Amino acid sequence: MAVPKRKVSSARKNKRRSNVWKLTKPEIVKCPKCGEYNLNHRVCSACGYYNGKEVIAKSED
């Protein structure tokens, strides 16, 4: 069986693991129609528009 010759140091181990646990924040963009912030590539929850077209009919209050 293959057995490691030496123990892997904690610095080497941590260097290898450093990027595994990082989370990326979700991209938020401003809606061109109403100016509300929402997630990228999603229908705007305030006005119901996506890509310049009305997807969800919202009532004006």
Contacts in CASP RR format, 6 or more apart in sequence:
PFRMAT RR
TARGET T0000
AUTHOR 0000-0000-0000
METHOD contacts of the structure
MODEL  1
MAVPKRKVSSARKNKRRSNVWKLTKPEIVKCPKCGEYNLNHRVCSACGYY
NGKEVIAKSED
26 39 0 8 1.000
26 40 0 8 1.000
27 39 0 8 1.000
27 40 0 8 1.000
28 37 0 8 1.000
28 38 0 8 1.000
28 39 0 8 1.000
28 40 0 8 1.000
29 37 0 8 1.000
29 38 0 8 1.000
29 39 0 8 1.000
29 40 0 8 1.000
30 36 0 8 1.000
30 37 0 8 1.000
31 37 0 8 1.000
31 38 0 8 1.000
31 44 0 8 1.000
31 46 0 8 1.000
31 47 0 8 1.000
31 49 0 8 1.000
32 52 0 8 1.000
33 44 0 8 1.000
33 47 0 8 1.000
33 49 0 8 1.000
33 52 0 8 1.000
34 44 0 8 1.000
34 46 0 8 1.000
34 47 0 8 1.000
34 49 0 8 1.000
35 46 0 8 1.000
36 44 0 8 1.000
36 45 0 8 1.000
36 46 0 8 1.000
36 47 0 8 1.000
38 44 0 8 1.000
38 45 0 8 1.000
38 46 0 8 1.000
42 50 0 8 1.000
43 49 0 8 1.000
43 50 0 8 1.000
43 55 0 8 1.000
43 56 0 8 1.000
44 50 0 8 1.000
46 58 0 8 1.000
47 58 0 8 1.000
48 54 0 8 1.000
48 55 0 8 1.000
48 56 0 8 1.000
48 57 0 8 1.000
48 58 0 8 1.000
49 55 0 8 1.000
END
